[in-house]
Amino acid sequence: MKLLKHFLIALLTVLLCISLPHFFESSNYLTAAFATSNPSDVTVVTDSPKSTTLSFPVLATTSTANQTETYSLVQKSQALYEAGQLMEAVQLLKKAANEFKANNDVLNEAITLSNLSLVYQQLGQWQEAIEAIAQSIKLLQTLKNSDSSQQQSQIFAQALDVKGGLELAQGQTEAALSTWQEAAKIYQQLNDTLALIRNRINQAQAMQALGNYLQAHKTLISVQRILQKQPDSSLKATGLHSLGNVLRSLGYLNDSHKILEESSSVAKRVGDAIAQSNALLSLGNTARAQTYAQVSLGNSNSADNYTKTAIQYYQQAVQIASATPTVRLQAQLNLLRLLVEQKEFSTAKALLSQIQSQINNLPPSRTAVNYRINFAQSLSKIIQNEVQPKDVAKMLAQAVEVAKNLKDERSESYALGTLGQLYEQSGQLSDAKGLTQQALVKAESINAQDIAYQWHWQMGRILQKQSHIPAATAAYNRAYNALKSLRNDLVAINPDVQFSFRESIEPVYRQYVDLLLQLEENTNQKSDNLLQARQVIESLQLAELDNFFRSPCLLPRVDLDKLVEKEKSTVVIYPIILDKRLEIITRLPGQDTIYRNTTKISKNILENTVEQLQKDLPVASREPDVKQYSQQLYDWLIKPIEANLANKNINTLVFVLDGALRNIPMAILYDKQQQKYLIEKYAISLAPGLQLIDPKPLQNIRLNVLVAGIEQERFIEGQSFSELSNVTQELKQVQSEVKTSKKLLNQDLTEINLEKQIQSTPFSVVHLATHGQFSSDVEQTYILTWDNLLKVRELDNLLRTRGESRPETIELLVLSACKTATGDKRAALGLAGVAVRAGARSTLATLWTIDDESTSEFMGELYRQLDAGVTKAQALQRAQLAILAKENRPYFWAPYVLVGNWL
């Protein structure tokens, strides 16, 4: 049983809130409440975006002296747990459970075992956690069979909540959802609204992990409605706070902000300073997440505004949290980290003495270790003459010592590894290597791959600096394998991964590829290193899509290389962007050879050229500039491999693009010598990876098309969408070229109608002529319907729902009148996300909007060619050439890209 393979998903639940000090919200975890004599005592102690709160079992009151003494053991264990002293909490709980058993107090024994399971989960001791919760449920079922009181039913449901969290931790997501649904039935029978709310929040997270975004979002909306109907109370504030945190972890940042604002307001009205400070801390975290989202989109002004907002929320949380030291300190640490990231060192320095004094007074605990690591990481980024490296090292050494005394191997690994990183940065490589090795031993002893990959990566960097290239490559390989094993859970490590992906995940892949290709001497062979390099970049692209959706993508089905061996006229081109060069790996049909060509060009120059071309393409008058930049890209990308393509009867190029290259159509590349665009020489398709969804030729499939569009001007969700005057003409043109079709125009194109049509009829093609946008932000990737923005997550669910009821696959999804988000350097990630998750074999989309007669002409020619039986890539090529013959400016013919199956 792979108990640890998927354990990180549990960070999305209430139960497992293991902190990750290397991220911004380091020691930020939810203190899962133990059994208490008063359920209202259960509160969130610190903000965790990965967590929600649950109502935990109430210990039955007892009368004998021994039982009272035993009860006090549980209370002490709760205090130890909340202080992060987990091993001590385990010992007291085991003792209490044994004493309850000796006194034949079955109910309290069961409750204590549930709490024991929680602590074991925090420690990563999964087998012990499984046994504890299994014993608890067995005891509760015995009581239930004999005499089930309302209290016993409630405790049984709460034990099921604990079990559900453990199942999710083991990657048994469907089982977790089923367990939580079983608990929900009990809460409904008991009319326990607040427990039911918390249960449904957990269910929503399981649905998210399963990829059921629409269902998850609907569940959360229903929770919100129920909460809003509740009278103001501390529990209402806490429930809203939990909901806001979950919404942030799922990427619904605007919704998260609104809900947390409401939580803060409710807490303020009822005079609950703890709940209000928690809400403010969470608001700061959401604003910071919005900062990172705007940075990734290239919106520096918006990012600055969100940063200022986050700082204000943290400062307010510090002021209000005077009675709750943990919240105050967490807010100060988060504030310090944000100030350091913004290089506001003068303001940051004012916090140092305040934080230092509080950390020095913390009792030994996991929390204390994590706070020290968090603080040390911020200190290491402050100007050297203000903070000496030896002071940072001293603090980390203290963290190591505390973790060692606590026998907390996870925290000790973090502290050792972070100290190793400090030595690496200061050039003390021998010491860095030793500490990193110690950190690795600790991480692997508890099979914590989320930590281990970081230390393998760190070891690789150290060995590379020591010029031990083969050993460094082996270390990178171990980091890569650790990340692969975490693929399903990568984005659950911490919500910040979505925004720090480029710093904390992507470099592992690229640096590993760089080393692999450095070792490669013979450039024209099917070598293990070349194959591995392609596979690593493929894994990076899958990880990017997982990160985009915050959930694993569908596993691909068919190997692209095997398909190329059959399709003798097709070549796969695989550019890899590295810091100082562009590597181009080419796979020709019918050969066992893989060709490798290297272009000496820096990443910055390449990306700047692509960025400028991306800006010029949507402007019809900039044809000379477009030709200049596209010629330069042709020389870098295609010229080095022209000899490989010559005299081989190649008619189709399939690109598996990397990085910024995904933002421009390859058709635009210009051969100055022949004075031809690439589309004039080859049919072109894009593959999101080395594998495809069960590709099949379109020739033998009858074209049955659902055509839909919005022509009229619309104002939706605060955005104005202009009239698309040629939509009616475009849809008529498509319908005239196919034998069977159904049309949804303007007010008929609603999400409900679209879903009904797709579910009821086996359409081979779905053609949507309406405004849409692709973005690296999942919330800004959408298709316009008559009355709302159909976000990519909902589009995904809508098209997938069809697959559940009908086995037919949509052969082609056409997204006309879409565009990439302005200024977003990774906007095409949204297009790749739609293509991969929509469940269609192929997706044809535009990278910029053309509301022109040429669009309807293009679509008419495209469907004529498809009906004639040519491949999709050839149909696209011929349709583009038809427009190019009339209008040479790329603005009109170049925006179309085909992603997926080109056959």
N, C-alpha and C positions, 0 to 999 in steps of 0.2 A: 504494500500500500504506500502510495507516494504522499506521506503525511505532510511533508514539508514543501512539496513542489509548488503548491498554490497558497501557502500560508499568508502571503502578503495581502491577499484580497481581504483578509480579516481586518485590515486597517480601515476598511470602509464601514466596519460595524462598530456597535457600541462596546463590544467586549474586548477586542484586541487593539489597544491603542499604544503600541510600542513606539517610543519616540525615535526620531532619526536626527541626531545632533548635527549632521553635516548639512542639513537643510535649514531653511530660515526659521521654521517653527520648532527648533530642536526639541527641547524637553517638554513640548506641548502635548500632553496627553490627558485623556479623560480618566479621572479616578472612578473606576467602575465601583458603584456603591455596593456594600455588603448588606446583609440582613440587618435591619435596624428595628428598634421598637416603634419607630414612627416613620411611615413611608414618606412623609413630607420632608424628612431630613435629607432625602436623597437629592443632591444638587450637583451641578457640573462645577468642578473645582477649577479647571482650566479649559481653555478653548481647544478643541481638536476638530479640525475640519473633516476628520475621518470618522467621527464618532457621533453617536446619539446617546440619549440617556434612556435607561430602562428603570422601571420600578422593580426592585428586588424583594425577595421573600422577607416576611416579617417573622422573627423568631417568636414562637409561642411563649407566653409568660409562664414561669415555673415558680414553685413555692419552696422546694427543699433547699437547704443551704448548699449542697453539692451542685444542684442544678443552677443556682444563682451564680456560683463560682464558675461553672462551665460557661454560662452566658457571658460572664465578664471576659472570658478568654476570647470569645468571638468579637466582643467590642474592641478589645486590645488589638486583635488581628486586623480589624478594620482600620484602626488608626495607623498600624504599621504599613498596611497596604497603601493607604492614602499618602503616606510619607515615602513610598517607594522602597520600603524595606521588605522585599517580597519573600525572601527565604525565611525570615523570622515569622512572617504572617503564615506561611505554610506550616511551620512547626506548631504554632498555636492552634490552627484550624484542625490539623490532624489529631492533636490531643483532645480538642473539644469534640470532634466527631466520635472518637473512641469512648469518651465519657458519656456522651448522649446514648451511644449504643449500649454501654454497660447499664445505663438507667432505663433501657428499653424506650427511650424517647425518640420514636421513629421519625416524627415530623421534623424535629430540630436537627436530627442527624442528617436527614435528607437536605435540609436547607444548608447546613454547614458544608456538606459535600459539594453542593452547587457552587458555593463561594470558593471552595478549594479548587474546583475546576477552573474558575476564573483566574486565580493566581497562577496556576500551572500554565494556563494559556499565555499569560504575560511573560512567564519565564521561558516559553517555548518548549515546555515539557509536555509534548502533545499526547503521548501514550498515557501519562498519568492523568492528564485532563480528561481524556476519553473515559478512563476507568472511573474517575470520580463522578462525572455527570451520569454515566450509565448506572452506577450504584444509586445515585440520588433518585433518578427517574424510576428505577425498579422499586425502591422503597415507597415512593409516592404512589405508584400504581397499586401496590399492596394496600395502602390506606384507602385509595380511591375505590377499590373493589369491595372493601369492608364497609366503609362509612364515609362518603364523600361530602364534606362540609363546604361551604362557600370559600372559607379560608384555604382549605386544602386544594380546591380547584384553582384558586388564584395562584397559589404557590407552584402547583403543577404546571400551569401555563408559563410562569416565570422561569421554571427549570427548562421548559421547552425553548424559551428565548435563548437561554444560555447554550443549549444544545445546538440551536440553529447557528449561533455565532461560531461554534466550534466546527460545525460542518462546512461553513463557508471558509473557515481558516484552512480546511483540508482540501479545498477546491471542489467540494461536493455542493455546488451552488444550487442545483435543482432540489437536492435533499434539504438544504437549508431553507429554501423558499417554502417547501412543503411543510417542514416543521413549524416555521413561523405562521403559516396559514392555519395549522392545527391549533396553535396557541391563540390565534385571533378568534377562532370559533368560541373558545372558552371565555375570552374577554367580552365577546358579544353577548353570550348567555348571562354573564355577570353584570352586563351593562357598565363595564369599566372603561369609560371613554378615553381617559388619559393613557391607560396602559395600551389600549387598542391603537391610539395614535402613534405611540412609540414603536409598537409592533409593526405598523404599516410603514413607518420610516425605514425600519430594517428590511422589510419586504422590498421596498423600492430600490434599496441598494443591491439586493440580490437580483432583482429584475435587470438593473443596470449591468451587473456583472455578466448576465446571460445575453446582453445585447438587446433586451426588450425596452428600448428607450421610451417609446410612446407609452407603454404600460406603466413604466416607472414614473414618468412625468405626470401622468393622469393620477396615479396613486398619491403623489406628493401634493398635487393641486387639491385633491379631496381632503387630505390631511390639513392643508391650509384653511380650507373652508370650515372644517370642523373646529379648528382652533379659534378661528375668528368669531365663532358663535359662543365660545366659552366666556364666562365673566372674567374680568381682570383678576389675576392671581399670580403668585410666584411660579406656580406650576405651568400656567399658560405662557409666561415669559420664558421659562426653561424649554417648553415644547417648541415655541417659535425659534428659540436660539438653536436648538438641535436641527430643526428643519432648515434654517438658514445655512448652517454648517454643511449639511448634506447637499444642498443645492450648489454650494460653492464647490464641493468635491466632485460634483457631476458636471461642473462647467457652466451652470446657469448663474452667472455672476450678477446680472441685474436683478434677477429674482431673489438671489441670496441677500443682496443689499436691502431690498424692500422689506423682506421678512425680518432681518436683523434689526432694522430701524424700528419696526413694530415691536419686536421683543424688548428693545431698549425703552421704548415709550411705555409699554405695559409695566415693566419693572420700575420705572420712575414713578408711575402713578400709584403703585402699591407700596412704594418706599422700600424696595428690595435692592439694596446697594450692590450685593454680590451678583445678582442676576443682571443688573444694569452694567456693571463693570465687565462681566463676561460678554455681554452683547457688544459693548464698545470694542473689546479686544477682538472679537470676531469681525466686527465691521472694519477694523483696521486691516485684518488679514484679507478680507474680501477686496478692499480698496487696493491692497498690495498686489493681489492676484490680477486685478484689472490693470494695474500699472504694467505688469509683465505682459499681459495680453496686448496692450497697446504698443509696447516696445516691439513685440514680435510682428505687429502690423506696420511698424514704421511710423506710428503716430506719436511723435515726440512730445508735442504740446499736450495732448490728452494724457500721455503717460506722466508728465510733470504734474498735471492737475490731480490725478489719482494719487500720486506720491504725497502731495501736500495734504490731501484728504486723509490718507492712511496715517500720516504723522499726527494730525489733529485728533483722530480717534484714539490712537495709542496714548497721547498725552492726556486725553479725557479719562481713559481707563485708569491711568496711573493716579490721577487725582481722586477718582471715586473709590478706588480699590484700597484705600488706606486700611480697611478692616480685614482685607483678604490679601496677605502678603504674597501668596503664590501668584495670584492674578497680577498684582502690581509688578512683581519681578519679571513675569513673563512678558507683560506689556513693555517694560523697560528694555528687556533684551531684544524684543522684536523691533522696537523703536531704534535701538542702537544699531542693529543690523541694517535697517533701512537707511539710516543716516550715513552709515559707512559706505553702503552701496552707492549712495548719491554723492559721496565724497564731501559731505558736510561735516568735516572733521571737528571744526570748532564747537558746533552744537553737540556733536557726539561726545567730546571730551568732558562736557559738563555732567554727563551721566555716569562716567566711569567710577567715581568715588562712591556714588549712591549704590550702584550695582555691586561693587566690590565688597562693601560692608555687609550687604544682605547675603551674598554668597558665602562669605566667611562664617556667617552665623547659622548656615543651614545644617541640620543634623545629617548624618551619613545616610544617603538614600540614592536610588537611581535618579531621582529628580535632581539631587545635588550634583551628581556626576554630569548629567546632561546640561545643566545650567553652566557648569564650569567649561564644558566643551564649547557650548554656544558662545559664551563670553570670550573665551580664548580665540575662537575663530574671528570674531569681530575685532579683537585687539590686534590680531596679526595683520589686519588690513589698514590699521591706522599708522600714520607717519612714524617712521622708525625712531626718530629722535624723541618722540613723545612716549612711545611704548617700546621697551627693549625686548628683543626676542627671548632673552633669558627669563623675563617675567611671564611671558606667555607659556614658555616651556615649564616653568614652575607650576603654573596653574594646571596644566595638562597632567603633569606628574602627580599632582594631588588628586586629580580625577581618577587616574589609574589606580592609585593606592586605595581610594574609597571604594571603587568598583571591585578591586581584589578582595578587600575585607568583607564586602557584601556577597562575595562569590557570584557576582553578576557578570557572566562571561560576555554577554552581549555588550553591555556598557563598557567593560574593560577593553574589548576589541575596538570599540569606537575611540576610546581615549588613547590607546596605544597607536592606532592608525593615524589619528589626527596629529599626535606628537611626531610620528614618523613623517607626516606631510610637512610639518614645520621644519624639520631637519632637512628634508628634501629641498625646500625653498631656500634655505640658507646655505645649501651646497655641502652639507655634512652627510655625504651619500652613504658612507659606511654605517653610521648610526641610524640613518633613515632606513636602510635596508634591514637592519636587525630588528628595529621596532615594527616595521611593516610585516616582517615574517612572524613575529609574536602575535600581531593583530590577526593575521591570517589563520594561525593555529587556533586561536580562540573562536574566530568566526566559523571555521569549518568543524570545530568540535560540537557546535550546536546546529550545524548545517544551515547557517544563515547566509544564503547566497546573495541576498540584497546587500550585505556588508562585504562579503568576500569579493564580489566583482570589483569593488572600489580598491581593495588592497592588492588584488592581482594587477589591476591597472596601474596602481602606484608603483608596484614592484617592477612592472614593465618599463615605466618611465625612468626609474632609478637605474635599472640595468642598461637601458639605452644610453643614458648619460655616462655610464661607465664603459660604453662601447662594447658591451656584451650583446651583440645584435641577435644571434640565435636564441640565447636565453631570454632576452627581452621579448622576442616574438612568441616564445612558448608561454611567457607570462600573460601576454596579450590574448593568446589563444584561450587560456583559462578564464580570463575576464569575459571574453566573448561567449564562451560556453555557459558561464554563469548567467549572463544576460539572456541567452537563448532559453535557459531553463526557467527563467522568470518571465518569459514573453507574455504569458497570459495575465501576469500580475504586475507588469512593469509600471503601469500608470497608477497602480494602487499603492506603490511604495510611499508616495506622498503626493498630495495635490500639486505641490510646487513643481513636480516633474514635468507637468505640461508646459510650464513656463521656463524651466531651467534645463529642458531637454538638450538644448544646444551646448550647454556647458557641462552637464553631468552624465550624459549618455552618448550623444553623437560622437564626441572626440574618441571614445574607446574604439568605435568601429573604424573611423578614418585613420587613426594612428596605426591601428593593426594592419589595415590594407597597405598603408605606406611601407611598413616594415616587410610585409610579404613581398611586395614588388621590388623592394631594395634587394631582397635575397634572390630575386629572379634574374638569371643571367641570359638564358636562351629565351628570346622573346616570341618565337614561333613554335610552340609546342603545347600539347595538352598537359601542362604540368600541374601538379597538385597545388602549387602556390597560386597560379592563375585562376584555377577553378575555385580555390578557397577565397581569393580576393573578390571574385564575382559573388560568391555566396554570402560573404560578410556584408557587402553593400546591399545585397538583396535583403538581408536580415535588418539592416538599418532602415530600409524603406518600409518594411513591414512594421518595424517598431515605431516609425514616424506616424504611420496610419493608426496604429493602436493608440498612440499618444494623442492623436487628433480626436479620435472618438472616445478616448478614455475607456476603451474596451477592446479585446482582441478582435481582429478582423477574421472573416471566414478563411479557413485554411484553403489554399489553392489546390487544384486537382491535377493539372496536366503540366508536365515538364516542357518548357519552351524549347530546349535543345532537341528533344525527341521529335517535336513537331517540325522543327526546321529541317531535320534529317529527311522528313517526308516531303516537305515543300521545297523542292530543289531550286526555286527561283527567289528564295527569301534569305536575307542576311539579318543577323541580330547585332546591333551596335551598342556597346555598353561603355559610355564615358564615365570616368570617375574623377571627381574634382579633388585634388590635394593642394596643400598650401602653396607649393612652388611649381606644380606641373599638372597637366591634364593627361591622364592615362586613358587610352582608348582600346578596349578589348573587343575583338570582332570574332564572331562565330559564323563560318561559312557552311552552306549545306553540303552534305555528302563528304565531309572531311572530318578527320579526327583532330585537326589542328585548330588551335585558338591563337589568333594573331594579337600581338600587343604592340601598340605604338605610343610613343611619348611625345607630347608637345610641351616645351619649356615655356610655361606661362604662369604667372602668379594667380592665385585664387582671386585676389582683389581686382586685378585688371580684367580677368574673365567675367567676374560678377558685375563689374561696373559697365562693361560692354553690353552684357545681357540686359542690365537694368535700363540703360539708355535706349536700347532697341525696344524694350517693352514699353517705354514711354512714347516712343515715336510711332509705333505701329498703329495705334488707334486714331492717328491724325492723318487724314488722307493726303494733306499737302506736304508731308515730310518724306516722300518717296526717296529723294536723294540721300537723306541721312539713313533711312532704313537700308538702302542698298549698300552704303558704306559699312555699317556695322555688321550686316548679315554676311557681307563678303569676308570680313575679318573672322567671323565665327566659322564660315566655311573652311577657311585656310587652317584654322585650328582643329576642327572636328573631322572634316571629310577629306581634305587633301592628303593627310598622312595615310589614309586607307584606300585611296583611289586605285592604287595598283592591285590591291586585293580584290577589288570589285570588278576590275576590267575583264572583259571576255569570259564572263562566267554565266551569262544569260540571267543576270539578276534583274528582277523588276520590282521587288518590294523590299523596303528597309524598315525593320522594326527596331525602334529605339527604346532602350530601358534607361531613361534619363536620370540624372543625378542633380540634386540641389537646384540652383537658379535656372538651369537649362530647361526645367519643366515649365517655366513661365512663358516660353515663346514657342511658336510652331516651327518645327524643323523644316517644313515646306519652304520657309522663307530664306534658307541659307542660299547664298548667291555665288555661283561659279563665274568669276570675272573672265576667265580664259574662254569658256564656251558661251559666256553671256546667257546663262540659263539659271533659273532658280532650281532648287533640288527637286521640287514637285514636277518639273518638266522632264526629269530623268527617271524618277522612281515614284511608285506609290508608297505612301508613308503611314505608319501606324505607331502608336505608343503602347508599351506594355508596362503596367505598374510594377512588374517584377518578373522573375525568371519563370514563373508559372502562371497559368491561366485557368479560368473557370471553364472546364470541359469544352474546348473550342470545336465548333462544327461549321462546315461550309453553309452558306445561306442559299446556295443554288436550288436545293430541293425543298425549300420551305416556302409555303404560300404566304405572301405578304398580306397580313391583316393588321391594319394600322389604326390605332387610337390617336386622332389628331386633336389637340386642345391648345387654346391660346387666350391671351388677354390683349385686346386691342385698345380698349379705352383707358384714359388716364385714371390712376388710382392713388389714394392716400392711405397707407396702411402702416400701423405701428410707428407713427411719427415720420414716415418717409414718403416723399412724393415720387411717383413713378409715371413717367411721361407716356403719352399716347404712342402706340406702335401701329402706325397707319397701314402697314402692309401685311399685318397678320392674317386678315381674312383672305387676301390674295394668296398668301403662302399656303394656308391650309387647303384652299381650293386646288392649288397647283399640285399638292401632294396627293389629294384625293383623286385627281384626274389621272394620276399615274399608277394607281393601285386598284385592284379589283374589289377589295372589301375594306371598309373603313367606318369609323364612328367619330362624330365631332362633338366637342365641348367648347363653346365659345363664350367669352365674357362671363356673365353671371352664372352660366352653367358649369364653369370650371371652378368648382369648390372641392375641398379636400374630400368631402363625403361622396360627391358624385364620381370623382376620380377613383376613389377606393372601390365603389360599387362596380364601375366599369371594368377595372382591372381584375376584380375577383370573379366577375360573371362571364368574361369572355377571354379566350386564349389568344390575346393579341401577340403577334410576333414582333411588332414595333410599337413603341409609345413615343409620340412626337409632341413635345411641349414648346410652343412658341410664345414665350412670356418672359418678362424680366426675371433675372436670376443673378446670383453672385457666388463666386468661389472665393474662399478666403482660408487662411491658415487658422482662423478662429471658427470653430464649429458653429457658434451662434450667429456668425455672419455669412454662413453658407446656406443659401435658401433658394426656393423657387416661388415666384409670386402666383397665388391663386386669387380668385375674385375678392375674398374677404379676409385673407390672412397670408402670412409668409410661411410657406411650408419648409421648415428647417430640414437640413439634410438628415437629421436623426429620424424625423417623422417620415420623410420620403423613403428612407431605408425601410422602416417598419411597414409602410404602405405597400411597397413593392414586394417585400418578403412575405407579407400576409398571403399574397396570391400563391406563393410557393407552397404554403401549408395546405391550401385547399385544391390547387391544381398543379400537376407535375410539370406543365409546360414552362420553359424558360423564356423570358423576354430576350429576343435575339439582339435587338438594337434599341437603345434609349437615346433619343435625339433631344438635345437641350438647345433650342435656338433662342437668340436674343439674350443669352447670358453674358457675363463679363467677369473678369478677375478683379478683385478689390484693389482700388487705386492705392499705390504705394506699398502694397503688401508683397514683400520679397518672396514669400512662400505661398502665394495665393493659389497656385496650381495644386497644392496639397488638398484643397477642397474639392477640386475636380477629380483627383485620384481617389479621394474618399468616396465621392458619389459613385465613381465607376466601379470600385471594388465592392462597396456595400449594397449597391442597388440590386445586385443579383442578376443583372443583364449580362449577356456575353460580351456586348460591346456598348460603348457610350460615345456618341458624337456630340461635341459641344463647341461653342464659340468662346474665344478668349476675350473678345470685345464685341459690343453690340453694334450691329449694322441695321438700321431701320431703312431699308432701301429696296428697290425693286430687284436688285441683284440677288437678294436673299431668296426671294420666291423663285427666281430663275435657277439659282443654285440647287434649291431643294427639289425642284421639278426634275432637273437633270440627274440628281443623285438617285431619286426613286426610279427613273427610267433605266438607269444603269443597274440598279439592284434587281429590278424586274427582269432585266436581260440576262442575269445570271453570273455577272462578274463578282469578284470578291468585294467585300466592303471597302478595303483599302483602295482598290482600283476604281470603284464607284466614286469614292471621295476624290481621287486624283482627277478623273475625267470631268467631274462637276467643277472642280477648281479650275482646270484648264479651259473649260467652256467660258467661265467668267473672265479669266486672264486674257483670253483671245479678244474680248470686247473692252476690257478695262485692265490696263497693266498695273495700276496702283495696288500694292499688296493690301491696303486697307480693305478692299472689297472682296478679295478672293482668299486671303491668308488666315482668317481667324479660326477656321475649322480644324479641329483635331479629333482623331479617332483613337480611343483608348480601349485596350482589351483585344478581343479576337479580331484579326484582320481578314479572316477567310470569308 
